[in-house]
């Protein structure tokens, strides 16, 4: 597994990438969104070497994104299911799917995510928690938060994502 390379960044994106930025991580999480998956199912779906998959699954369990559950005792076999921490990434995965479908699916989306209740498509919007306005990047600005390091101490926060206004 690669070394963490964002330690000097005071940025939530950089910190998140330390956990989910490994090459196969998001694809493993994609494959475990809808139901627990067994090692063999994940290996078949991803075409990943056993040792690499083992390492990634252990990492995701150690980080609290997946839980390993015994489903057969002799020989011991496990399945992997998402924790609440991983389920909180589902909107991120859905946004990546929508972006990939828009820019990298010339023949149309390879799969469709639908609302189980009515069959409708899902949509992604940035919405202001205070007024409910639907926002675009032009409506956003970045301000120091409570986790920003003091510039007086010689530490600089990570670059702002968007500054408009």
C-alpha positions as CSV (number, residue, x, y, z in Angstrom):
1,X,0.0,0.0,0.0
2,X,1.3,3.5,-0.8
3,X,2.5,5.8,1.9
4,X,0.2,8.6,2.9
5,X,1.3,11.7,1.1
6,X,-1.1,14.4,2.4
7,X,0.1,14.7,6.0
8,X,1.2,18.4,5.5
9,X,-2.2,19.4,4.1
10,X,-4.8,21.0,6.4
11,X,-7.7,20.0,4.1
12,X,-10.6,17.6,4.5
13,X,-10.3,16.4,0.9
14,X,-6.6,15.5,1.5
15,X,-7.5,13.7,4.8
16,X,-10.3,11.8,3.1
17,X,-8.0,10.8,0.2
18,X,-5.6,9.2,2.7
19,X,-8.5,6.7,3.4
20,X,-10.4,6.4,0.1
21,X,-7.7,7.5,-2.4
22,X,-6.2,4.1,-3.0
23,X,-6.7,2.7,-6.5
24,X,-9.2,0.0,-5.6
25,X,-10.9,1.4,-2.6
26,X,-13.8,3.2,-4.2
27,X,-14.5,0.2,-6.5
28,X,-14.6,-2.1,-3.5
29,X,-17.0,0.3,-1.8
30,X,-19.1,0.5,-5.0
31,X,-19.4,-3.3,-5.0
32,X,-20.5,-3.4,-1.4
33,X,-23.1,-0.6,-1.5
34,X,-26.2,-2.8,-2.1
35,X,-25.4,-5.9,-0.1
36,X,-22.6,-7.6,1.8
37,X,-20.1,-9.2,-0.6
38,X,-17.9,-12.3,-0.2
39,X,-14.2,-12.3,-1.0
40,X,-14.7,-14.4,-4.1
41,X,-17.4,-12.2,-5.4
42,X,-15.2,-9.1,-5.0
43,X,-12.3,-10.8,-6.6
44,X,-14.4,-11.9,-9.6
45,X,-16.0,-8.5,-10.0
46,X,-12.8,-6.5,-9.8
47,X,-10.3,-9.0,-11.3
48,X,-7.9,-8.1,-8.5
49,X,-5.1,-10.3,-7.2
50,X,-5.9,-12.1,-4.0
51,X,-3.1,-10.5,-2.0
52,X,-4.0,-7.0,-3.1
53,X,-7.7,-7.5,-2.4
54,X,-6.8,-9.0,1.0
55,X,-4.7,-5.9,1.8
56,X,-7.4,-3.5,0.7
57,X,-10.2,-5.2,2.6
58,X,-8.1,-5.3,5.8
59,X,-7.4,-1.5,5.3
60,X,-11.1,-0.8,4.9
61,X,-12.0,-2.8,8.0
62,X,-9.2,-1.1,10.0
63,X,-10.5,2.3,8.9
64,X,-14.0,1.4,10.0
65,X,-15.6,1.4,6.5
66,X,-16.3,-2.3,6.2
67,X,-17.2,-5.0,8.7
68,X,-16.0,-8.6,8.2
69,X,-18.7,-11.1,9.1
70,X,-18.3,-14.9,9.4
71,X,-20.8,-16.6,7.2
72,X,-19.3,-20.2,7.2
73,X,-17.3,-21.8,10.0
74,X,-15.6,-24.8,8.4
75,X,-13.6,-23.6,6.6
76,X,-14.0,-20.0,7.9
77,X,-15.3,-17.7,5.2
78,X,-16.3,-14.1,5.5
79,X,-18.4,-11.5,3.8
80,X,-17.8,-7.7,3.9
81,X,-20.6,-5.2,4.6
82,X,-20.5,-1.4,4.8
83,X,-20.6,0.4,8.1
84,X,-22.4,3.7,8.6
85,X,-19.1,5.5,7.9
86,X,-19.0,3.9,4.4
87,X,-22.7,4.5,3.8
88,X,-22.0,8.2,4.3
89,X,-19.9,8.0,1.2
90,X,-22.8,6.8,-1.0
91,X,-23.6,10.4,-2.2
92,X,-20.0,10.8,-3.1
93,X,-20.0,7.6,-5.1
94,X,-23.3,8.6,-6.8
95,X,-21.8,12.0,-7.7
96,X,-18.7,10.2,-9.2
97,X,-21.0,7.9,-11.2
98,X,-23.0,10.9,-12.5
99,X,-19.8,12.7,-13.5
100,X,-18.3,9.6,-15.1
101,X,-21.6,9.0,-17.0
102,X,-21.6,12.6,-18.3
103,X,-18.0,12.7,-19.4
104,X,-16.7,9.2,-19.9
105,X,-19.7,7.0,-21.1
106,X,-19.9,7.7,-24.8
107,X,-22.5,4.9,-25.3
108,X,-24.5,5.9,-22.2
109,X,-24.3,4.9,-18.6
110,X,-23.2,1.3,-18.0
111,X,-25.5,1.1,-15.0
112,X,-28.4,3.1,-13.7
113,X,-29.1,3.9,-10.0
114,X,-32.8,4.1,-9.3
115,X,-35.1,4.7,-6.4
116,X,-36.3,1.3,-5.3
117,X,-39.7,2.8,-4.3
118,X,-40.7,4.4,-7.6
119,X,-37.9,3.7,-10.2
120,X,-37.0,7.3,-10.5
121,X,-33.4,8.5,-11.2
122,X,-31.4,10.2,-8.5
123,X,-30.2,13.7,-8.9
124,X,-27.3,15.5,-7.3
125,X,-27.6,19.1,-6.1
126,X,-25.8,21.4,-3.8
127,X,-28.4,22.9,-1.5
128,X,-27.9,25.5,1.2
129,X,-28.8,24.1,4.6
130,X,-30.1,27.5,5.8
131,X,-32.3,28.8,2.9
132,X,-32.8,25.7,0.7
133,X,-31.4,27.4,-2.4
134,X,-30.0,25.1,-5.1
135,X,-26.4,26.3,-5.7
136,X,-23.8,26.3,-8.4
137,X,-20.0,26.7,-8.1
138,X,-20.5,30.5,-8.6
139,X,-22.5,30.7,-5.4
140,X,-19.8,29.1,-3.2
141,X,-17.0,30.6,-1.2
142,X,-14.5,29.1,1.2
143,X,-13.8,30.5,4.7
144,X,-11.5,29.2,7.5
145,X,-13.2,26.7,9.7
146,X,-12.6,25.7,13.3
147,X,-10.1,23.1,12.1
148,X,-7.9,25.6,10.2
149,X,-4.4,26.0,11.6
150,X,-3.2,29.4,12.7
151,X,-1.2,31.3,10.1
152,X,0.6,33.0,12.9
153,X,2.0,29.7,14.0
154,X,3.6,29.4,10.5
155,X,1.1,26.7,9.3
156,X,-1.0,27.4,6.3
157,X,-4.4,25.9,5.5
158,X,-4.9,24.0,2.3
159,X,-5.9,26.0,-0.7
160,X,-9.6,26.9,-0.9
161,X,-11.7,24.9,-3.3
162,X,-13.8,27.8,-4.7
163,X,-13.8,31.5,-4.0
164,X,-16.5,33.5,-5.8
165,X,-18.5,36.4,-4.7
